[in-house]
Structures are given as C-alpha cells and as structure tokens.
Amino acid sequence: MEPNEELVLRDDRRTAHGWPRALLILIAVFAGVFTWIAIASATGDVMDHHPGRAALTILAALIWVAMAAGLLHNGRRMRRIAWTTATINLLADIVTFAWAAFPVDAWSPWYRGGANYLYVPALLAMAALAWLYHSSPARLAQDNG
C-alpha cells in the first residue's frame, strides 16, 4: 500500500429488523422511563434524607441508558458496554430479588428483581444478553470460517 493511500473500512452488517428492532426500541423506551422516574424518586429520597437510595436509583437508570446506547450503537466498544451493563442489570435484579433489604427505591428497575414492572427489566436484560450473543460479529465470523 502506498503511503498516501487510505485504508477504507466498510461495515456490511445489516441493521436489525423484526423482533431485534422491537427489542432495541423497547429497551430504549424503558431506559427513558427509568431515567424520568429515577429523577423524580431521587428528588423525594434526597428530601427524605435517603441519599444512598437516591444514588442507587440514579445509578440504575444510568446503567439502563448505557445499555440502550450500547445496543443501539452496536460498535465494538459500545457492544462491550452493552454486555457489561446488561450483565449488571440482570445481576442487580437477581440480588435485589434474593435480598429484600437492598436499599433501592420502590420504582427502581432493580427493586425486588423488577417486581413493580412485572419483572420486565430482568426479562429485557436477559433478552439483551441473548441478542448480544446472537448478533456477535466475532462469533458469526468464526462460524462462517
């Protein structure tokens, strides 16, 4: 390659269609809802002198936003962020379901495994992990030889 020639990288992956697109949109909507609710609940928690609970509620919302951004962007680094945040969301749901004294607000997606949202946060985190595995470019490249 000549020193003046630039290497052009192309991404030939298709965009998500069908249930993956619906999943991504649903996760983004829930991230927005959790953020809005977290701001309202954290305000009340701070006024009631529960700053730790407010911080965990805001943290849960931020992790949901990072997961949604990682899934929607789908770049190499953002996929790592999505893997990490989806795992954190699932583990937090499991921990709060098993440990009732975990100090999160009742409207946090992590409260008792997402019980106030009919466990949809845990299901979405599992679906996000499944989608990340299913759509992994490294796994697909390895399978195709």
WOHU-V657658 format. One line per field, one symbol per residue. ss: DSSP state (2 for helix, 1 for strand, 0 for the rest). A space follows every 50 residues. Layout:
ss: ???
//
This chain:
ss: 00000000000000000022222222222222222222222222222000 22222222222222222222222002222222222222222222222200 000000000022202220022222222222222200222222200
//
